[in-house]
Amino acid sequence: MPADAANPIQQPCVHCRECSRACPESLDPETLFLALAGDDWPSVRAGRLETCSECNRCTGVCPSHIPLLDWFRWGKSELREQARADAARARFLARNARLARERDELEAARHEGRTARPAALPAQAISRKDVLAAIARGRSRRGRASAAPVPSDAPRHKPGSGP
């Protein structure tokens, strides 16, 4: 596919530094581009990529037609993703440290003879007479339920087969 004037073919960087002279933020787009292309994230952070205003002046003056602004936008999104991942990692490590500390405290409490569990509820004294009365009430309820007539037009189901 031949290149036209509106969409020229990208060439390798010729290190002319035109992009650096055109940058209003005094960044070094060439160094940032090379760091992004090489996945050198410490250099990208040191190059202050996040301060890029995305004015597109560097791309306009580049004789090699490198889409610097596209690279910088991609780099910023990657930096944001890395920051989110770092925050999630910090939360994960803090949670694991808290769980380990709680587990150690529980283990220490067990070794000291203390229990970390709450005490059981106090036992209630129920007389034999009360137990026999409750059994009799249950039997009488069952007797009334089985003696209730079933209407002849009501469907009959097998137990466990649903309504």
Secondary structure, 3 states (H helix, E strand, C coil): CCCCCCCCCCCCCCCCCHHHHHCCCCCCHHHHHHHHHCCCHHHHHHCCHHHCCCCCHHHHHCCCCCCHHHHHHHHHHHHHHHHHHHHHHHHHHHHHHHHHHHHHHHHHHHHCCCCCCCCCCCCCCCCHHHHHHHHHHHHHHHHHHHHCCCCCCCCCCCCCCCC
